């Protein structure tokens, strides 16, 4: 999709550049004919006609260069910026060309004003006696040539106003191509892939990511050995026995011989406090029994590293 879009944009810009070249070349050819015949027959040449010749020649050369750049490096930011500036200047120059050929806006009938001078449209241009070898046109034909110069200069001016916007589009497309590049969405060729359709975006399935479809079908990640921690109390998770007073899946497994809190509540006399002089071991009774011992005022001996008090 991206390659087709780029090809279309380059083709459209190439068409506009071709129109510019044709307009400039037409003005250059007709103006060159005017200058050649007038110089050959010794007629006075207006300085503005020489200016039109130079402008049309420069624009013709410039459009040829832009066509070559479009084939080689389309959308390159630096050259595109330069061409945008020159396009604006060319549009202004063609406005000047149109003004200098404004006499061609008439019907070219009756009295006409041409680069050869004023006169009846049915008469021929008069030679000054130099006897040139070029054929002089009639004033009617000279007026028609001015009309052609006026028309193509206006067309060229409009096209030169459009091409800077096309350069911006080409630059943005080039940056987009470089940003995304090949992906599964464009068969690993080039471009930014296909965009989701209108109805897909309404259903919430559209995504701006070029690999959105691939990411939606991606399997969940599996845990690696480094993600799994070792169990520090494996015996607490052993399956196969039941806890005291419980018929669950853990059975009667009790590594610390502890009494559950429920048994203490139903059988409060099952515990007798330790005798004086015996070393107190915190693992010989449950936490509930320890709290009951403390509540009855019977504290363990000091130095047992659990309740070390005097």
VMD Tcl script that draws the C-alpha trace (Angstrom):
set ca {
  {0.00 0.00 0.00}
  {2.83 2.41 0.84}
  {4.70 1.66 -2.40}
  {1.57 2.26 -4.47}
  {0.89 5.54 -2.70}
  {4.44 6.72 -3.27}
  {4.26 5.77 -6.95}
  {0.99 7.66 -7.34}
  {2.38 10.78 -5.65}
  {5.51 10.75 -7.80}
  {3.40 10.27 -10.92}
  {1.14 13.16 -10.01}
  {4.07 15.45 -9.24}
  {5.76 14.37 -12.47}
  {2.62 15.28 -14.42}
  {2.56 18.74 -12.86}
  {6.25 19.22 -13.62}
  {5.62 18.14 -17.19}
  {2.89 20.75 -17.57}
  {5.24 23.39 -16.20}
  {7.92 22.38 -18.65}
  {5.48 22.50 -21.55}
  {4.22 25.97 -20.62}
  {7.70 27.38 -20.18}
  {8.97 25.76 -23.37}
  {6.03 27.19 -25.35}
  {6.72 30.73 -24.16}
  {10.43 30.22 -24.84}
  {9.82 29.00 -28.39}
  {7.41 31.78 -29.39}
  {9.50 34.50 -27.77}
  {12.60 33.14 -29.48}
  {10.78 33.36 -32.82}
  {9.88 36.98 -32.11}
  {13.46 37.86 -31.26}
  {14.93 35.95 -34.20}
  {12.73 37.59 -36.83}
  {13.08 41.06 -35.35}
  {16.85 40.78 -35.11}
  {17.12 39.34 -38.62}
  {15.09 42.13 -40.19}
  {16.51 44.96 -38.11}
  {13.36 45.72 -36.12}
  {13.45 47.37 -32.72}
  {13.41 44.86 -29.85}
  {11.66 45.77 -26.62}
  {13.68 45.15 -23.46}
  {10.67 43.48 -21.85}
  {10.64 40.91 -24.65}
  {14.23 40.01 -23.78}
  {13.18 39.66 -20.13}
  {10.39 37.27 -21.08}
  {12.91 35.25 -23.08}
  {15.24 34.94 -20.11}
  {12.47 34.06 -17.67}
  {10.99 31.36 -19.89}
  {14.43 29.88 -20.57}
  {15.27 29.73 -16.86}
  {11.96 28.11 -15.96}
  {12.40 25.54 -18.74}
  {15.82 24.53 -17.40}
  {14.53 24.46 -13.82}
  {11.60 22.17 -14.64}
  {13.97 19.71 -16.36}
  {16.09 19.59 -13.19}
  {13.02 19.03 -10.99}
  {11.92 16.11 -13.17}
  {15.35 14.49 -12.78}
  {15.30 15.01 -9.00}
  {11.81 13.55 -8.84}
  {13.07 10.38 -10.51}
  {16.15 10.09 -8.28}
  {15.38 11.48 -4.79}
  {11.68 12.26 -4.43}
  {10.67 13.85 -1.15}
  {14.20 14.66 0.05}
  {13.61 17.48 2.60}
  {16.51 19.75 1.63}
  {15.90 19.74 -2.13}
  {12.15 19.86 -1.64}
  {12.46 23.02 0.42}
  {14.58 24.66 -2.28}
  {12.10 23.67 -4.96}
  {9.21 25.05 -2.94}
  {10.92 28.44 -2.76}
  {11.80 28.42 -6.47}
  {8.25 27.37 -7.40}
  {6.86 30.45 -5.69}
  {9.36 32.63 -7.54}
  {8.44 30.98 -10.85}
  {4.78 31.65 -10.22}
  {5.54 35.34 -9.74}
  {7.72 35.37 -12.87}
  {4.96 33.86 -14.98}
  {2.60 36.56 -13.74}
  {5.03 39.06 -15.25}
  {5.06 37.08 -18.51}
  {1.26 37.11 -18.62}
  {1.20 40.88 -18.10}
  {3.67 41.43 -20.95}
  {1.44 39.38 -23.27}
  {-1.86 40.92 -22.16}
  {-2.50 42.22 -25.70}
  {-3.18 38.66 -26.72}
  {-6.41 38.65 -24.70}
  {-8.25 40.29 -27.62}
  {-9.96 38.60 -30.57}
  {-7.03 39.57 -32.80}
  {-9.35 41.34 -35.21}
  {-9.08 44.95 -36.42}
  {-6.31 47.01 -34.86}
  {-3.97 44.86 -32.82}
  {-0.89 45.54 -30.69}
  {1.90 43.00 -31.12}
  {5.64 42.83 -30.40}
  {6.12 44.00 -34.01}
  {4.00 47.08 -33.40}
  {0.40 48.25 -33.90}
  {-1.57 47.87 -37.06}
  {-4.36 46.18 -38.90}
  {-4.58 42.49 -38.21}
  {-4.77 41.71 -41.95}
  {-1.45 43.38 -42.81}
  {1.99 41.82 -42.70}
  {4.90 43.04 -40.66}
  {6.96 45.54 -42.68}
  {10.69 44.91 -43.10}
  {13.07 47.82 -42.48}
  {15.06 47.04 -45.61}
  {17.63 44.70 -44.09}
  {16.33 41.80 -46.17}
  {16.46 39.05 -43.58}
  {16.02 35.42 -44.51}
  {13.35 34.66 -41.89}
  {9.69 34.91 -42.79}
  {7.80 37.69 -41.04}
  {4.29 36.84 -39.83}
  {1.15 38.89 -40.23}
  {-0.03 40.99 -37.32}
  {-2.97 38.60 -36.89}
  {-0.63 35.62 -36.47}
  {1.61 37.63 -34.15}
  {-1.44 38.45 -32.00}
  {-2.40 34.77 -31.87}
  {1.08 33.87 -30.70}
  {0.75 36.42 -27.94}
  {-2.57 34.80 -26.99}
  {-0.81 31.45 -26.72}
  {1.91 32.95 -24.51}
  {-0.73 34.52 -22.27}
  {-2.68 31.25 -21.89}
  {0.27 29.00 -21.09}
  {1.75 31.54 -18.66}
  {-1.50 31.58 -16.68}
  {-1.67 27.78 -16.66}
  {1.97 27.55 -15.59}
  {1.40 30.06 -12.80}
  {-1.47 27.98 -11.37}
  {0.55 24.77 -11.54}
  {3.53 26.39 -9.84}
  {1.22 27.33 -6.97}
  {0.16 23.67 -6.59}
  {3.57 21.99 -6.72}
  {4.85 23.31 -3.33}
  {1.95 21.52 -1.62}
  {2.81 18.34 -3.48}
  {6.40 18.65 -2.28}
  {5.15 18.78 1.30}
  {3.11 15.62 0.72}
  {6.12 13.84 -0.79}
  {8.34 14.79 2.16}
  {5.79 13.55 4.68}
  {5.34 10.31 2.77}
  {9.09 9.77 2.66}
  {9.39 10.29 6.43}
  {6.50 7.90 7.01}
  {8.18 5.26 4.84}
  {11.41 5.60 6.80}
  {9.61 5.51 10.16}
  {7.78 2.21 9.63}
  {9.65 0.42 6.86}
  {8.94 -3.22 5.95}
  {6.47 -5.11 8.11}
  {4.04 -8.05 7.87}
  {1.30 -5.57 6.95}
  {3.04 -4.77 3.64}
  {4.54 -8.23 2.94}
  {7.95 -7.04 4.13}
  {8.42 -4.78 1.12}
  {8.14 -1.11 2.10}
  {5.69 1.46 3.33}
  {3.52 1.82 6.38}
  {1.05 -0.99 5.68}
  {-2.68 -0.89 5.21}
  {-4.88 1.35 7.25}
  {-8.01 -0.14 8.87}
  {-11.28 0.45 7.09}
  {-13.97 2.83 8.22}
  {-16.25 0.13 9.68}
  {-13.31 -1.59 11.35}
  {-12.45 1.63 13.16}
  {-16.07 1.94 14.31}
  {-15.92 -1.57 15.76}
  {-12.75 -0.64 17.61}
  {-10.57 -3.05 15.65}
  {-8.50 -0.39 13.99}
  {-5.11 0.58 15.28}
  {-2.49 3.02 14.20}
  {0.28 0.45 14.76}
  {1.43 -1.17 11.51}
  {1.53 -4.62 13.19}
  {-1.81 -4.30 14.96}
  {-3.31 -7.45 13.42}
  {-0.24 -9.49 14.31}
  {-0.24 -8.20 17.88}
  {-3.93 -9.04 18.34}
  {-3.26 -12.68 17.37}
  {-0.13 -12.99 19.49}
  {0.02 -15.83 22.02}
  {0.60 -14.99 25.69}
  {4.18 -15.09 26.87}
  {5.27 -18.22 28.75}
  {7.16 -17.98 32.02}
  {10.86 -18.70 31.79}
  {12.86 -20.54 34.50}
  {14.28 -17.23 35.69}
  {10.75 -15.95 36.37}
  {9.89 -18.82 38.76}
  {11.15 -18.55 42.36}
  {11.96 -21.48 44.61}
  {9.54 -22.32 47.41}
  {11.07 -21.73 50.85}
  {8.47 -23.81 52.73}
  {7.87 -26.76 50.49}
  {6.41 -28.82 53.30}
  {3.66 -26.24 53.75}
  {2.49 -26.88 50.20}
  {2.75 -30.67 50.26}
  {-0.24 -32.45 48.83}
  {-1.46 -35.73 50.25}
  {-2.37 -35.14 53.90}
  {-4.84 -33.19 56.01}
  {-4.17 -30.64 58.71}
  {-5.16 -31.45 62.31}
  {-8.91 -31.30 62.70}
  {-9.28 -30.90 58.95}
  {-10.11 -33.43 56.29}
  {-8.80 -31.32 53.47}
  {-6.27 -32.20 50.80}
  {-3.28 -31.74 53.14}
  {-4.26 -34.58 55.51}
  {-2.68 -34.75 58.96}
  {0.70 -33.36 58.01}
  {1.93 -31.05 60.84}
  {5.74 -30.61 60.93}
  {5.77 -28.37 64.04}
  {3.18 -30.28 66.13}
  {1.12 -27.16 66.44}
  {-2.45 -27.05 67.72}
  {-4.96 -25.19 65.69}
  {-6.78 -22.21 67.15}
  {-10.13 -24.01 66.90}
  {-8.90 -26.88 69.09}
  {-7.67 -24.41 71.71}
  {-11.09 -22.75 71.88}
  {-12.99 -26.07 72.29}
  {-10.41 -27.65 74.62}
  {-8.88 -24.88 76.74}
  {-7.50 -27.30 79.39}
  {-5.47 -29.29 76.91}
  {-2.44 -27.12 77.57}
  {-0.39 -27.03 80.78}
  {2.25 -24.35 81.23}
  {5.87 -25.37 81.32}
  {7.43 -26.25 84.70}
  {9.87 -23.91 86.33}
  {13.45 -24.51 85.38}
  {12.63 -26.02 81.98}
  {13.96 -24.21 78.95}
  {11.20 -22.54 77.06}
  {10.89 -23.64 73.47}
  {8.61 -21.57 71.30}
  {8.03 -24.46 68.94}
  {6.46 -26.72 71.64}
  {3.18 -24.85 71.60}
  {1.07 -22.91 69.19}
  {0.89 -19.17 69.02}
  {-2.48 -19.23 70.81}
  {-1.04 -21.27 73.68}
  {1.84 -18.83 74.03}
  {-0.59 -15.93 74.33}
  {-2.65 -17.87 76.93}
  {0.52 -18.55 78.94}
  {1.44 -14.88 78.98}
  {-2.12 -13.91 80.01}
  {-1.93 -16.28 83.04}
  {1.29 -14.55 84.23}
  {3.60 -17.42 83.47}
  {6.52 -16.04 81.44}
  {9.36 -18.04 79.99}
  {12.80 -17.97 81.49}
  {15.30 -15.40 80.28}
  {18.02 -16.37 77.90}
  {15.74 -18.38 75.61}
  {16.35 -15.91 72.76}
  {12.61 -15.47 72.27}
  {11.42 -13.39 75.24}
  {14.73 -12.27 76.69}
  {13.63 -10.28 79.68}
  {14.71 -10.06 83.35}
}
mol new
graphics top color blue
foreach p $ca { graphics top sphere $p radius 0.5 }
foreach p [lrange $ca 0 end-1] q [lrange $ca 1 end] { graphics top cylinder $p $q radius 0.2 }
display resetview
